[in-house]
């Protein structure tokens, strides 16, 4: 196990870069560790190569420790960024890596003319909901029975 030596509890020494196909095994490993209903490997590949506009990895101490994935959605009146996936390896959480990955997606969305950013999070994932609230996201609606196991999803948004 690698111990991350962030400075003052921050993500100092962590770098963010665009994900590549070669990163999928490491991204998938993190996906499996972080989610009770992970994307499957094929879906991860398709999302990276076909659907998503932004896909990043965080590297620290020579390994991939997190990733973020997003796409742009347009309605008749608005253009939104949608955070499709964000995860940080459990041993690396608490150093600000998730915040760096999230801000990178938000920057992409803003530059491309989006007015807000949205995401879905499990209603019972209090830790993740608190993380997003601390960054400025607000609950906007609940989708009942959203996940495979029947848990509700809370849609959260942050306006730019």
Residue pairs with C-beta under 8 A, 6 or more apart in sequence:
1 91
2 61
2 63
2 91
4 13
4 14
4 60
4 61
4 65
4 91
4 92
4 95
5 13
5 61
6 12
6 13
6 14
6 95
6 96
7 13
9 94
9 95
9 96
10 95
10 96
11 58
11 60
11 95
11 96
11 97
11 99
11 100
13 60
13 61
14 58
14 59
14 60
14 65
14 95
14 96
14 97
14 100
15 58
15 59
15 60
16 56
16 57
16 58
16 59
16 100
16 101
16 104
17 56
17 57
17 59
18 55
18 56
18 57
19 27
19 48
19 55
19 56
19 57
19 67
19 69
21 45
21 48
21 49
23 57
23 64
23 67
24 41
24 44
24 45
24 48
26 57
26 63
26 64
27 44
27 57
27 64
27 67
28 38
28 41
28 44
30 64
30 65
30 66
30 67
30 87
30 88
30 89
31 38
31 39
31 44
31 85
31 87
32 38
33 87
33 89
33 90
34 87
34 88
34 89
34 90
35 87
36 149
37 147
37 148
37 149
39 47
39 85
47 55
47 69
47 84
47 85
48 55
48 69
51 71
52 69
52 70
52 71
52 84
53 70
53 71
53 72
53 108
53 112
54 68
54 69
54 70
54 71
54 104
54 105
54 108
54 109
55 67
55 68
55 69
55 70
56 67
56 68
56 69
56 101
56 104
56 105
57 64
57 66
57 67
58 64
58 65
58 66
58 67
58 88
58 97
58 100
58 101
59 65
60 92
60 95
60 97
65 88
65 89
65 92
65 97
66 86
66 87
66 88
66 89
66 92
66 97
66 98
66 101
67 85
67 86
67 87
67 101
68 83
68 85
68 86
68 101
68 102
68 104
68 105
69 83
69 84
69 85
69 86
69 105
70 81
70 82
70 83
70 84
70 105
70 108
70 109
70 117
71 81
71 82
71 84
72 79
72 80
72 81
72 82
72 109
72 112
72 114
73 79
73 80
73 81
73 82
73 118
74 80
78 115
78 116
79 112
79 113
79 114
79 115
80 109
80 114
80 115
80 116
80 117
80 118
80 157
81 105
81 106
81 108
81 109
81 110
81 112
81 114
81 116
81 117
81 118
82 117
82 118
82 119
83 102
83 105
83 117
83 118
83 119
84 119
86 98
86 101
86 102
86 105
86 119
88 97
88 98
88 101
98 131
99 131
99 135
102 135
105 117
106 117
106 158
106 160
109 117
109 160
110 160
114 160
115 159
115 160
116 157
116 158
116 159
116 160
117 137
117 157
117 158
117 160
118 140
118 155
118 156
118 157
119 132
119 137
119 155
119 156
119 157
120 143
120 146
120 153
120 154
120 155
120 156
121 128
121 129
121 132
121 153
121 154
121 156
122 128
122 147
122 151
122 152
122 153
122 154
123 142
123 151
123 152
123 153
123 154
124 151
129 139
129 154
129 156
132 156
132 158
133 156
135 158
136 158
137 156
137 157
137 158
138 156
138 157
138 158
139 154
139 155
139 156
140 155
140 156
140 157
141 154
141 155
142 152
142 153
142 154
142 155
143 152
143 153
143 155
144 152
145 151
145 152
146 152
146 153
147 153
